[in-house]
Amino acid sequence: MRGGPEWRGWTRQTMVLADLYDAIGRLTQAAGRWRRKPPKVAPYPRPKARRRRVTTMADIKRTYLSR
């Protein structure tokens, strides 16, 4: 059985919270009074998109003709 965070999808609420986290980090950089460079706030880590393999007609024919 598969499990773990890499198998769970992101809900709309999770995406909005990640965007909110990034916006607060940018606001902290912009609004602060820094004597030197403002500290860099790392963006919230997001899952990487998986590439899907495109199924061609040749793949379908090969599957059904091999039976």
Distance bins in CASP14 RR format, pairs under 12 A and 6 or more apart:
PFRMAT RR
TARGET T0000
AUTHOR 0000-0000-0000
RMODE 2
METHOD distances of the structure
MODEL  1
1 7 0 0 0 0 1 0 0 0 0 0 0
2 8 0 0 0 0 1 0 0 0 0 0 0
3 9 0 0 0 0 0 1 0 0 0 0 0
4 47 0 0 0 0 0 1 0 0 0 0 0
5 14 0 0 0 0 0 1 0 0 0 0 0
5 45 0 0 0 0 0 1 0 0 0 0 0
5 46 0 0 0 0 0 1 0 0 0 0 0
5 47 0 0 0 0 1 0 0 0 0 0 0
6 45 0 0 0 0 0 1 0 0 0 0 0
6 47 1 0 0 1 0 0 0 0 0 0 0
6 48 0 0 0 0 1 0 0 0 0 0 0
6 50 0 0 0 0 1 0 0 0 0 0 0
7 47 0 0 0 0 0 1 0 0 0 0 0
7 50 0 0 0 0 0 1 0 0 0 0 0
8 14 0 0 0 0 1 0 0 0 0 0 0
8 47 0 0 0 0 1 0 0 0 0 0 0
9 15 0 0 0 0 0 1 0 0 0 0 0
9 46 0 0 0 0 0 1 0 0 0 0 0
9 47 1 0 0 1 0 0 0 0 0 0 0
9 49 0 0 0 0 0 1 0 0 0 0 0
9 50 0 0 0 0 0 1 0 0 0 0 0
10 16 0 0 0 0 0 1 0 0 0 0 0
10 17 0 0 0 0 1 0 0 0 0 0 0
10 18 0 0 0 0 1 0 0 0 0 0 0
10 19 0 0 0 0 0 1 0 0 0 0 0
10 44 0 0 0 0 0 1 0 0 0 0 0
10 45 0 0 0 0 0 1 0 0 0 0 0
10 46 1 0 0 1 0 0 0 0 0 0 0
10 47 1 0 0 1 0 0 0 0 0 0 0
10 48 0 0 0 0 0 1 0 0 0 0 0
10 49 0 0 0 0 0 1 0 0 0 0 0
11 17 0 0 0 0 1 0 0 0 0 0 0
11 18 0 0 0 0 0 1 0 0 0 0 0
12 18 0 0 0 0 0 1 0 0 0 0 0
12 19 0 0 0 0 0 1 0 0 0 0 0
13 19 0 0 0 0 0 1 0 0 0 0 0
13 20 0 0 0 0 0 1 0 0 0 0 0
14 20 0 0 0 0 0 1 0 0 0 0 0
14 21 0 0 0 0 0 1 0 0 0 0 0
14 44 0 0 0 0 1 0 0 0 0 0 0
14 45 0 0 0 0 0 1 0 0 0 0 0
14 46 0 0 0 0 1 0 0 0 0 0 0
14 47 0 0 0 0 1 0 0 0 0 0 0
15 21 0 0 0 0 0 1 0 0 0 0 0
15 22 0 0 0 0 0 1 0 0 0 0 0
15 44 0 0 0 0 1 0 0 0 0 0 0
15 46 0 0 0 0 1 0 0 0 0 0 0
15 47 0 0 0 0 0 1 0 0 0 0 0
16 22 0 0 0 0 0 1 0 0 0 0 0
16 23 0 0 0 0 0 1 0 0 0 0 0
16 44 0 0 0 0 0 1 0 0 0 0 0
17 23 0 0 0 0 0 1 0 0 0 0 0
17 24 0 0 0 0 0 1 0 0 0 0 0
17 44 0 0 0 0 1 0 0 0 0 0 0
17 46 0 0 0 0 0 1 0 0 0 0 0
18 24 0 0 0 0 0 1 0 0 0 0 0
18 25 0 0 0 0 0 1 0 0 0 0 0
18 42 0 0 0 0 0 1 0 0 0 0 0
18 43 0 0 0 0 1 0 0 0 0 0 0
18 44 1 0 1 0 0 0 0 0 0 0 0
18 45 0 0 0 0 1 0 0 0 0 0 0
18 46 1 0 0 1 0 0 0 0 0 0 0
18 47 0 0 0 0 0 1 0 0 0 0 0
19 25 0 0 0 0 0 1 0 0 0 0 0
19 26 0 0 0 0 0 1 0 0 0 0 0
19 43 0 0 0 0 1 0 0 0 0 0 0
19 44 0 0 0 0 1 0 0 0 0 0 0
19 46 0 0 0 0 1 0 0 0 0 0 0
20 26 0 0 0 0 0 1 0 0 0 0 0
20 27 0 0 0 0 0 1 0 0 0 0 0
20 43 0 0 0 0 0 1 0 0 0 0 0
20 44 0 0 0 0 1 0 0 0 0 0 0
21 27 0 0 0 0 0 1 0 0 0 0 0
21 28 0 0 0 0 0 1 0 0 0 0 0
21 41 0 0 0 0 1 0 0 0 0 0 0
21 42 0 0 0 0 1 0 0 0 0 0 0
21 43 1 0 0 1 0 0 0 0 0 0 0
21 44 1 0 1 0 0 0 0 0 0 0 0
21 45 0 0 0 0 0 1 0 0 0 0 0
21 46 0 0 0 0 0 1 0 0 0 0 0
22 28 0 0 0 0 0 1 0 0 0 0 0
22 29 0 0 0 0 0 1 0 0 0 0 0
22 41 0 0 0 0 1 0 0 0 0 0 0
22 42 0 0 0 0 1 0 0 0 0 0 0
22 43 1 0 1 0 0 0 0 0 0 0 0
22 44 1 0 1 0 0 0 0 0 0 0 0
22 45 0 0 0 0 0 1 0 0 0 0 0
22 46 0 0 0 0 1 0 0 0 0 0 0
23 29 0 0 0 0 0 1 0 0 0 0 0
23 30 0 0 0 0 0 1 0 0 0 0 0
23 31 0 0 0 0 0 1 0 0 0 0 0
23 41 0 0 0 0 0 1 0 0 0 0 0
23 43 0 0 0 0 0 1 0 0 0 0 0
23 44 0 0 0 0 0 1 0 0 0 0 0
24 30 0 0 0 0 0 1 0 0 0 0 0
24 31 0 0 0 0 0 1 0 0 0 0 0
24 41 0 0 0 0 1 0 0 0 0 0 0
24 43 0 0 0 0 0 1 0 0 0 0 0
24 44 0 0 0 0 0 1 0 0 0 0 0
25 31 0 0 0 0 1 0 0 0 0 0 0
25 32 0 0 0 0 0 1 0 0 0 0 0
25 38 0 0 0 0 1 0 0 0 0 0 0
25 39 0 0 0 0 1 0 0 0 0 0 0
25 40 0 0 0 0 1 0 0 0 0 0 0
25 41 1 0 1 0 0 0 0 0 0 0 0
25 42 0 0 0 0 1 0 0 0 0 0 0
25 43 0 0 0 0 1 0 0 0 0 0 0
25 44 0 0 0 0 1 0 0 0 0 0 0
26 32 0 0 0 0 0 1 0 0 0 0 0
26 38 0 0 0 0 1 0 0 0 0 0 0
26 39 0 0 0 0 0 1 0 0 0 0 0
26 40 0 0 0 0 0 1 0 0 0 0 0
26 41 1 0 0 1 0 0 0 0 0 0 0
26 42 0 0 0 0 0 1 0 0 0 0 0
26 43 0 0 0 0 1 0 0 0 0 0 0
26 44 0 0 0 0 0 1 0 0 0 0 0
27 38 0 0 0 0 0 1 0 0 0 0 0
27 41 0 0 0 0 1 0 0 0 0 0 0
28 34 0 0 0 0 0 1 0 0 0 0 0
28 38 1 0 0 1 0 0 0 0 0 0 0
28 39 0 0 0 0 1 0 0 0 0 0 0
28 40 0 0 0 0 0 1 0 0 0 0 0
28 41 1 0 0 1 0 0 0 0 0 0 0
29 37 0 0 0 0 1 0 0 0 0 0 0
29 38 1 0 1 0 0 0 0 0 0 0 0
29 39 1 0 0 1 0 0 0 0 0 0 0
29 40 1 0 0 1 0 0 0 0 0 0 0
29 41 1 0 0 1 0 0 0 0 0 0 0
29 42 0 0 0 0 0 1 0 0 0 0 0
29 43 0 0 0 0 0 1 0 0 0 0 0
30 38 1 0 0 1 0 0 0 0 0 0 0
30 41 0 0 0 0 0 1 0 0 0 0 0
31 38 0 0 0 0 1 0 0 0 0 0 0
32 38 1 0 0 1 0 0 0 0 0 0 0
32 39 0 0 0 0 1 0 0 0 0 0 0
32 41 0 0 0 0 0 1 0 0 0 0 0
34 40 0 0 0 0 0 1 0 0 0 0 0
53 59 0 0 0 0 1 0 0 0 0 0 0
54 60 0 0 0 0 0 1 0 0 0 0 0
55 61 0 0 0 0 0 1 0 0 0 0 0
55 62 0 0 0 0 0 1 0 0 0 0 0
55 63 0 0 0 0 1 0 0 0 0 0 0
56 62 0 0 0 0 1 0 0 0 0 0 0
56 63 0 0 0 0 0 1 0 0 0 0 0
57 63 0 0 0 0 0 1 0 0 0 0 0
57 64 0 0 0 0 0 1 0 0 0 0 0
57 65 0 0 0 0 0 1 0 0 0 0 0
58 64 0 0 0 0 0 1 0 0 0 0 0
58 65 0 0 0 0 0 1 0 0 0 0 0
59 65 0 0 0 0 0 1 0 0 0 0 0
59 66 0 0 0 0 0 1 0 0 0 0 0
60 66 0 0 0 0 0 1 0 0 0 0 0
61 67 0 0 0 0 0 1 0 0 0 0 0
END
